[in-house]
Every structure is written in structure tokens, then in C-alpha cells.
Amino acid sequence: MKHLLIAISVLFTMSVSAQKYFTKTGKTEFKASVEAFEAVEATSNSTTAVLNAANGDIAALIFVKSFHFEVALMEEHFNENYMDTKDHPKATFKGKLADFNLEKLTAEWQEFTMTGTLNIRGVDKVINDKIKLKKVDGKIIVSGFLIVTPSDFKIDIPGAVSSKIAKEIKVTMDYELVEKK
Amino acid sequence: MSWSKRSKSILIVLFTGAIVAVFVVTKIMYAPHEKTEDVEAVFTGKASDFITSINTDTTLVAGITVELVGDVTNVSDSTAVVNGNVFCQFSGEKITFKVGESVTIKGRFIGYDDLMEEVKMDKCILKK
């Protein structure tokens, strides 16, 4: 009986530790374009995201340098003048999906409330948004959208370009998480 | 009204100057992204040495190009892991090497990923 209990607890521990899903190549995109002006948008295909399927904890990390702009000079200005990438190379998120249950995840999109803290340029912002998840071929597909403003993260936009950069920045996330083995 | 020869010359010079100025400004504003093969590597050496150096050497900041030697421990379509803790994203070329091979990879160091506990590189190319 004692051995059986030990075996069950070992198996349980193994299944819990195996319930992490992750990606290192998640796609995060932002758009700060204003109509009639040059597009201000960039994509990072290097987002790391980890979901603990046992309790819904979610963490993500983006290296700001990994955002790719069409125009190289715009990318340089983004890193040097606005994001201070030298001092703040990472943007991070730590949070939780409310009522997450891996067993109930299907191939149909399901909406979850995601709460947590987004940190950009060393400034924290509390996030409380909806995010969609589904499970396809053993992978968890995450699709999210949120709006942030430069002032949320104390990013100064000089007057000369303020009309060319949107006041609200649309951020989309597309991650395909695989089970960590 | 007829234009004097001098006025015509000034106009031609101004017009040519304006065209050159527009061309130069456009060339600077829309300069293409640097290619990894054209950028000089700030660090060249073993992947294991690079990881120990990033904690002490302040010149090894995010965005620099590095050339690292190590053994491949994982491969997918467009990514590879070297020495178990250097993650490389390749752009463009298809990965032809296999797990266990010793490789030299040139790429852009974008930072240390503390969620995965590994160095992350993008714009990678295979040197040999």
C-alpha cells in the first residue's frame, strides 16, 4: 500500500511538472500607424511564452531588439530614442488565466480573462484583458489583442512626430505553445 | 519674357541640387537592414565562453553580432540550439546540419532569456 502511494505521488508529480507549454518563437506585432502617414508597425518572431497548464500561470518575454520594422532607420529610432533598449532590453509579462483548465480546452476558441503585469521600459502596467486559446494536435494556440499607450510606459513622443504615431498602440499576439518534455 | 543665360544656369543648378538632395535623403532614410554576413562579429569564440563573458564584459550588449562555435543539441525547421543553451533563429536559409554536429553560427545576440535560461540569437547564418 505504501509503495502504491509513493508510485501514485511520483506519477502525479511527473504529470504536474510535464504540464508546461511553451514557445520561443511567438509572434508579437504592434501597430502605431496613423492614416496618410508612413506605417509605424513592427513584428517580433522571438517571443518566449510559458503557460503552466496546471494553474494557468502565464509568463512572456520579448527582447525589444527583436522587433523588425520594414524601414531600418525607423527600427534604429525605435530602439534608441523611444524604447531605450540599451537600458531596458526586455519587455515582460507575468500573469494568470482565470479558470484555466487544460482538460476543457478543445479545438474551438475559448476566451479567458488574463490578468497580470506588463513591464516595458522598466515600467509596470496592470493588464486585465481577454485572450483566446484552443488546443490543436497537442499544441495550445494563443491569440490575444491589447491596446497600450506610449504614456503608460513613460515613452515621450516628440511634438514633431506625435501626429505620425497613433495615441493607442494595438498589440497582437499569436503563440503556438508545445508541451515541455 | 526671355530668360537670360545666367538665370537658366542657376535654375539648372538648383534643380539638379534638389534632385540630388532628395535622392541622398531617400537613400539614408530607406537604407536596407544590415545583413549578418556583412556585419563584423564583436565576439568570436566558443559558445560556452560567450555565456560566461556576457555576465562580466559590458561591451557584449543586445544587438551585437557574434560568431559562436559549439555542438548542436536541438534542431527544428528554422531554429537550432547549440550547447544546450544558445538558441539560434535562422532567417532564410534552410537548416541542413544535424544534432551532434559541431558548427559555427554567426548571428545577432538579442539577450539572455531567463524564462528558458538560454542565450537568444536571431538573424543567424551557418558559417561552417
Interface residues (C-beta under 8 A of the other chain):
Chain A: F22 K24 T25 N45 S46 T48 V50 A59 A60 L61 F63 V64 K65 S66 H68 V71 A72 L73 E75 N79 T85 K86 P89 K90
Chain B: I28 M29 Y30 A31 P32 H33 E34 V61 A62 G63 S78 T79 F87 Q89 R108 I110 G111 D113 D114 L115 M116 K120 D122
